[in-house]
Amino acid sequence: MQAIEHLLQQARELHLADTKEWKDLLHIDKNTSEIISPYFFLTPHFADSKHLAQDELEASIRAFYQPVSEIVVPQAIIDKRKVVIEEYKKYDIKLPTRSIEPQDYHALCRFPARFAYLSKHLDFTHLPKLDCAEFKAMLNYIAPTKASMIFPSAHINSPASMFGHTFLLLDSVFQSRLLAFAINYQADADQSQENAFIFAFKGLFGFYTGSYDILPYYNKIKEYSNTEARDMWEYELNFNRDEIMQLYKHMWELSDGFSSYYFFHRNCSYNVLWLLEVARPSLKLRHEFIYQVNPPETIFALQRANLITNFTYRPSKRTKLYAYEKLMSFKEVSMAKKLANTALDSVQMAQMLDNPAFNTQSKQYILESAMELSEYRFIKGKLEKDTYTHIAHELASMRSKLGASTPVPIKEPANILEGNRSLRITPLVLNNAQGTHPALDFRITFHDITDNDIGYLKGSQIEFMRALGFYDTSTHDFKGAKIYELNILSIASIAPMGKFFKPFSYRLETGFNRTFNDTSLHYFAAFGGGLSLDFGDIAYAYYMLEPTFFVNMHKGDFALSSVLGIVASNNARLKFTAEYKFRAYSPTHFNHLLDTTFSINLKQNLALLVRVNLLNNNVRASDLHPTSMLGIRLYF
């Protein structure tokens, strides 16, 4: 067709395939697309194409003119659409579903963002007459007007979620934000059916694909804020209406696309950045990240790009219950638990609450916290729907008889934008029995319990590739650069027990250090668990039992460690940590290790650190000379 050839020639002359806008639409980084789904491309053998951008541009122009009678919907797409329809019915999701009709699979309906971009530069005429009814129905239903980045904070008892998460929210004409729609990218795996550590391992090494979905915001709140007990931050972005429309059109194109998922760099946060760059091509958010992308860092990237206009904090149900327990006695919390878990009638509830120890305010708190707890247990699947409905009705009825009260105050935590960045470099002076040496501590990512907690979840730690090395300046034969310790991976969830919840604390570490039965460098792997107690807002203590495997004299060995630690902080500038470890190799062979740190945050991303280690081994002569360090922590 002469018109098609004219358009192809015009596109070549304008070099449209070389533009960032077009390559962003195809998720091309350099010359290869990160999308690996065959249903996202019109070019045959797209994975092997050396000129994918040009080939796909020409294939798109030709496909826009393809007669509807020639359209064949792949069986895999038909099957996928049917599965989604059944899932929406199962979870009662009020959202139009994708069509399996040929006219809705035409390129003009499948790729509206591509057509919108090309039509700005090319004069398309005599195109097939298509209504694209399903696209219009979804667009009219969602009616996007604004965009926000949503940041569910870390989930302390899930290793795969301790970075936090990010997804986009498309605000609409609905009065309530809960009725807006969330655009999410995640691994194509059911985390509820997989072991958390297996999920994290597979995610690290790319054993999953990842894909985008779009769901009502209240579904995401139920998932993150209620089910996983994660606070949520909403960051409104300054996109205009045209940019939001292009973002939405591209999201529509990605409904059949998927890519390789990697926990550290090709994850939820990274793939959401593609959408933002499609909406505003002048952005170069992805290029700020080289080896890893974590959710807090993407929020910092949005701030540096001046995209954030304001933010809102949304506390989780667990946070609300923690606020109640600060004002309630153990007896009142115990009563709230009974009411939340037992299907009682109003008479039975009244009899249980008829106690001189409970004044009117106590009863209000008991009933209100019981309502929160019963809903939390229902969402977690620990209460049947009929039982929950009965409990909720009776609690609400009883509460309504006690009159109005002042809402329980919930302290808004520090915003992640106030916290430290995740890459950390620490120049140090290290002093040991051999003298004083220059040293350097380098961490790729992310956060540990010796860092300031501003903006982070207290008691959470996830570090990847942290190395502490020093230059031995002593005069013995081994003078030169040495590794003092190397943490390959360290994950900890030190979750203090409260009146409502009794979480389990755990820690997993693997790497190399010098704290075993001599001062040599040993490889080790340790995993243990225990409990933690909170002492108000200023400190918490923990105990763990850690089986530890290590390499000793080129062979495997085992030790059992009892760990006692305390962390104290004023939640602003000062932080102190101390950990005592009693490590038993046999009934008569053991050692003691004390590791303490004190840090002062001089300003955001700059801190002064003092660290002191003391090792005592009962079978090896030791002068008990501590290893002390003084340095400046720089966060990037």
N, C-alpha and C positions, 0 to 999 in steps of 0.2 A: 504494500500500500504506500502510495507516494507521500501521504501526510506523515506516516510513521517514519519513513526514511528522512524526511525533512527535519523532524523532531530529533532524531538520532544525531544527524549532522550538526544541528544547532547545539545540542548538549555537548558534543565533542569540542566544538569551537569555544564554548564557554567553560570547558574543563570542569563541569559540574561534579563529575565523579571524584575529582581531587579535593573537593571542598570539605572542610571539617563537618559542616552540617550534614552532608550526605554520608560520610563515613560514620558519624555518630548514630545515624539512623540504622546503620547496619552493625553497630557495635564493633567496628573495625579498629583494632589497635595495631599500628603499622600497616601491614598488608593482609592481616588475618582477622577474621571475625571471632569474637569470643562466644558467639552463639553457635551451638553445635546441632541444633534441631533442623532437620531437613524441611520442616514445614514453615520455617521462617524465610526461606529463600525460594526464588523462582529460577535460579541458575542451576542447571544439572551439575552434579559433581562440584558443588560449591566449596567443599573442603579442600579440593586440590587446585582450585582456581588461583592462578598467579595474578590475575587482574580482577579480583572479585568485585571491587567497587564499580568498575566500568561495566563488567559483565552483568551485574545485578541491575545497574541503572538501565541498560538497554533492554534487559528482560522485563523490567517493570514497565517501561514505555510500551513495549509490545503487548504485555498482559493487560494494560488498561484498555486496549482496543479489542481484546479477545471476545468473541460472541459468547453469550451465556450458554448457548446450546453445547458448547465445547467444554464446559466446566465439569470436572469430575471430582467430587469430594473424596479424599482418601479414606479408606475404611478405618484407619487408625484415628483420624479426626472424628469420624462419626461415633466411634466407640468412646472416645474421650468426652465428647459432648454429652453422651447419654449418662456417663458416670457422674459428671457434674450436676446434671439435672436431678439424679437420684440423691446426691449429697445435699443439694439445696432443700429437697423435700425432707430428708432425714433431720437436718439441723434447723429446719424452718427459716431458711434464709430468704428474705424478701428481696430478690434481685432478679432481673430478667436474665435468662440463660441464652447461650449462643445457639444459633440456628444450624441445622444440618442441610439446609436448602442450597442448591447450586448457586443461585443468584447472590446469596450472602457470602459465598466463598470466592466471588469474583475479586480480582486484584483491586478494583476501585473501592470495594467495601472492606477488604482485608487490610489494605495499606493506605489509610487516609493521611497519615503523616508524611509518607513518601510523596503522595500525590500533592499535598499542600505545599511541600517544598518545591517540587519540580514545576508546579503550575505558576510559581512566582517568577520563573525564568523562561518557561516555554508556553507557547500558545496552543493549548489542546482544543481541538474542534472535532465535532462529529463523533463524540464518545458514545458508547452504548448507554441507553436510557435505563438507569438502575435507581431503585429507591433506597437501597441499603437500609431496609426497615429495622433490622436488629441493631445496627450501629446507632441509628437515630433514637430507637427506644431506650437503649442504655444511656446514651448521652442526655436525653431528656429526663431520665430517672435520676441520674447522678447529679446533673446540672452543676458542674464544678465552677466555683467562683474564686476561690483562694487555695493556696497550698501551704501546708505546714510539715515540718519534719518532726516526727514523734520519736522520743528516746525513752523506751522502757529501761529503767536502771538495771543493774546487775541482779541476778537471782542467786542468792548466796549458797543454796544447796544444790546447784546444778553447774558442773564444770563447763558445760557447753554454753552457758548463758552468763558467765561471770564477766564478760566484756560489756554486757548490755546488748542492746539491739536498736536498730533504727528502721523506720518505714515512713512512707509519705501519707499525708492525710489531705484529701481533696474536700475542702469545705464547700457547702452547697447552699441552695436557697432555703433549706430547712432551718427552722428556728433553733433547733437543738443540734449542737455539734455531734451528739451521739448518733445522729442519723446520717452523718457524713460518711464518706467511703475511704477506706485505707488501701493503699497500694503497698504490697509487701513482696520481698524476695526472700526465699528461704530454701534450705536443702529439701529435696524431694524424699523425705524420710519421716516416719511417724516417731517422734521422740518419746511419746508415751509408751511405745511398744519396744523400744531399744534401750539397752543398758547405757547410762549416761556417758560412761568412759569409752564404750565401744563407739558411740555416736561421735564423741570428740575425736577419737583416733581416726575414724573414717573421714571425718570432716577435715582433719589436718592434711591428709594425703590424697584428697580428691576422689574418694570412692563414691561420692554422690553427684548427681546433677542438681541444679537449682533452677527455680522458675518463679515467675511473678504471679501474683493473684490479686484480686480486688474484692474486698468484703466490707460490709457495714462496720463502722468504727466500734460500735458497741460489742461486736464479736471479738475484736482485738482487745478491748478493755477487759472483757470476760476472760480472755486467754492470758493476758499479761498481768493486769492489775489485780484481778480476782483469783484466778486459778494459780498463777505462779507467784502471786503476792509481790509484784514489782511496781514501785512507784513509776509514774510516767511524767515526762516533760514534753510540752508542746511548744515548738518554735515556729512561729509564723514567718513565712518567707515573702519577699517583696516582688513576686512575679505578677505581671499584668495579665489581663484576661486572654490576650492572644497567646502568650507563652503557656498559660495553663491549658488552653485548648490544644496546643501542639503536644504538650506533655501527655494529655489524655489520649489523643489520637495515637501516639506512639505506644502507650500502654495497651491500647486495643490491638495493635500489631503484634505485641509480644505474647498474646494469649496462647499461642501454639509454639512459643520459643522456649528453649532451655539451654543452659550452659553448664560447664563444669564448676562445681562448688568446692571452694577451699576455705577452710575456717579462718586462716590468717589474712588472706589477701583477696580472694574472689568470693566475698561473702555478702551478707545482706547490705552492709553499708556501702561497699564499693559499687554494687550493681544499681543501687538507688541513685548514685551519682550520674550514671548514664542518662537517667530520665531528666535530671536537672540540666545537663548539658544539651540535651535535645531541645528542651524548652528554651534555654538561653545559650546559643552556640558560643558566645564570647567567653563563657565560663571554661576554666581548665582545672576543675576540681580533682579529677582522677590523677592528673600528672603530679600532684603534690605528694603522692604516695609511691614508694618504690618497692619495699619488700613486705609491708604489712599494712592493713587497713583495719582499724578498730573503731567501733561506734563513737566513743568520745572524741577521737581525733577528727572524725567527719563533722562533728558539731563545731569544733574549732575551725575547720576549713570553711564552713558556712559563715562563721563570724568574720574571718579574714576577708571573705569575698563580699562582706557587707550585705548579706542576704537576709539576716534575721532582723525583724522589726520589733517583736516582743515575744514573751514566753509565758506559759502557764504551767503550774504544778498540779498534778492529779495524784493524790495519795492512794495507795492500795488498801485493801481491806485489812491486811496484816498491820499496816502502819496505823490504821484507825484503831485496831484492837490494842496495839501497843500504847496508844494515847489513852485509851480507857484504863488499861491496867495500872498506869501511873497514878490514877486517882482512886483506884479500888483496892480493897484489902484482899488477902488470899481467900477469905470466907466469901466475899462478894463475887470474886472471880469463879470460885467453885460453884456457887449458886447459878451464875450465868451459864456455865458449862452444862449443868444439869438441865436447865431450861432449854438450851439450844439443841440438846441431843435426845430429848425425851418427848414423845407426843402426849402432852398433858392437856387437860381442859382448863378453862378459866378458874374453876373452883379449886382444882388441885394447885394451880400456880399461885392463887391468892393465899392458900394455906401455907405454901412453902415460903412465900414472901412475908407472912405474918410473923415477924421476928423483931423484937425490940431493938436488935442491933442494926436494923436497916431503917434509916430515915427515908424521907421522900426522895431526896436526891440519890441516895444509895440505890433505891428501887429503880429510879429512872436509868441510872448507869447500868444496873444489872440487866434490865430489859433491853435497852438499846444495844449493849454489847452482845447480848444473846441473839438479837436479830442479825447483827453483823456476822456472828460466828456460825449461826445456822445456815445462812446463805453461803458463806465460805465453804462449809462442809458439803452443802448440796452441789456447788459448782465443782468441788473436788471429787464428786461421786461417792461421798461417804454417807449421804442421806438419800433415800428414795424420794421421788418427786411428791408422792401423796403425803408422805410423812413430813417433808419440808413444808409443803403448802399448809398443812394443819398447824405445824409449830409456828410458822410465820404469821398466820392469821391470829392465833391466840396471843402471841407476844405483842403484836401491833394493837390488838383490842385492849389488852391489859395496860399497855403503855399509854394509850389515849386517855385513860381515866386519871392519869397522874399529872396532867397539865403540862404547860410549856416549861422548858428549861434552857439554860444557856448551852449552846453547842460545845462539846468537848474541844478544847484548843488543840490543833495539830500544828506543830512547829514545822515550818517549811525548811527542808534541808538546803545546804549550799548547792547552788547550781554547778553543773559539771564545768561550765565555762569559767568558774572561779578556781578550778583545781589545777594541778600540775599536768603538764603534758606527759606522754608515756615513755618516750625515748630518754634515757638518763645517762649522763656522763659525769663521773666524779673523780677529779684529780685529787690524790691523797698523799699524805706522808704516813708511811707505815713503820712502826717501831716494834722489833722483836728482840729475841736474845742475841741475835747477830748484829744488831745495830739499827740505824735509821735508813730507810730506803724510799725513793719515789715510787708511787703506785698509781694505778688507774682502774677504776671500776666502770664497766660499760654494760648497759642493759638495752636490748632491743625494744622490749615491751614487757610489762604494761603497768603494774602497780603491786607493791608489797606492803606488808603491815608496818614497815618502818617509815614509809612515805607518809606525808601529811594526808589526812582523810578528807579534806575539804573537797566536796563534789563526788566522793567515792563512797562505796558501801563499807561501813565499818566492819573489820574482821575478814574482809575478802582479800585474796592474793592470787594473782596469776602472773607469773614471770616466765619469759622465754628467752633463753640465751643471755644469761648475765655472767660476765667474766670479771674477775678481780685478779689483776696481775701486778707484779712489782719487779723492780730492778734491784737485784741483790748487790749491795755495795760492800759486803764484807770481804775479807781477804782470803777466805778458804777457797778450795779448788772449784767450787760450783758458782762462782760469781757470774752474774748475767741475768737475763730476763727469766722470770718464773711465774707460773700460775699459782695463786694462793687458793682460789676456789673457782669452780665453773659450774653454774647451775644451768643444765640443759632445759629443764622444765620444772616449775614449782607451782603447785596449785593448793590453795588452802581456803577452807571455809570455817572460820572460827565464829560460830553463831551463838551468842549468849542465850541461855535459857531464860524464859520469862514465866509469867503466871498463866498465860494462855497457851504458849507454845514451848515445846521442849525439843528444839532441833539438835541434830547430831553434828558435832564438829569433826572435820577430817583434814588431812594434809597428805599430799603426794609430792615427792621430790625425787629427782634423779640428776646425777652430775658427778663432779669430782670435788673432794675437799681434803683437808689435812687434819681432821678431828678424830681419827680412829686410834689404833693402838701404837702409832708412831706419828712422826711429823711429815711423813711422805704423802704424796698425792694418791688418793684411792678413788676408784669409781664406786658409786653406791646407788642403790634404789631403795626408797623407804616409802611405806604407806601405813598410815595409822589413823586412829580415831579416838574421840573422847568427848569431853563436855567443856562448856564455858559458862562463866558467871559474870553478870554485868554489875558494876558498882556505880550506878547512875550514869551520868553523861561524861564522867571524867576518866574511867578506867574499866577494864575487863581483864579477867584472868582465865586461863585455860589449862587443862590437863589432857595429855594424849599418851597412848601406848603405841609405839611405832616399831614394828618388825622391820629390820634393816638388813639388806643384803649388800655385800661389798666384796671387792676383789683385793685379796691380801696375798702378797708374794706369788702372783700369777695364778692364784686359785680362788675359788669362791669361798666366802665365809659368811657368818650370820651373827647378828647382835640384836638384842631387844632393848629398846630405849624407852625410858619413862621421861616424859617431858612436862615441865611446869613453866608456864610463862605468864607475864603480866604486861599489859599495854596501857599506858596512861597518856592522856592528851587533853589540852584545853580547847580542842576543836578549832584552833586558829593558827598559832605559830609554833607551839612547843609540843614535842612528842618524845616519850621515853618508852623503850621496850627492854625487857630482860627475859631471857629464856635459859633455864637450867635443864641440862640433859644428863640423866644417869644411864649410861650405856653398859649393859652386861653382855660379855662374850661367853662367860661360863659362870658357875657359882662362885669361883674364886678370881675371876679376871674381869675387871670392869674399869671404866674411866668416868670422869666428871668433866662436863663442859659448861661454861657460863658464857653467854653471848649477850652483850648489852649495847644499846645504841641510844644516843640522845641527839635530836635534830631541832634546829630552829629555822623556820621558814622566814627568810629575810624579806622576800617578796614572792609573788607568783613565779614559779619556775626557777627559783634560786633558794638554796637552803644550805646551812652549815651543819656538818655531821661529825659526831664523835662516836667511835665504836671501840669497844674493848672486849677481847676474847681471852678466856683463861681455860687452859686444858691441864688436867691432872690425870696421869695414867698410873695405876697402882703397880704395874709390872715393869715400868721403865723409869729410870732415873730422870727426874725433871727438876729444873730450877724454878718452876712455876712462874717463869717470866711471862707476863701477859703480852699479847699482841694488841697493840693499840693503833688506832688510825684517826687522822684528822683530815677532813677534806671539804670541798665545796661541791654540792650537788647542782648540776645544771640540767634542766629538763627542756626537751625540744619536741 
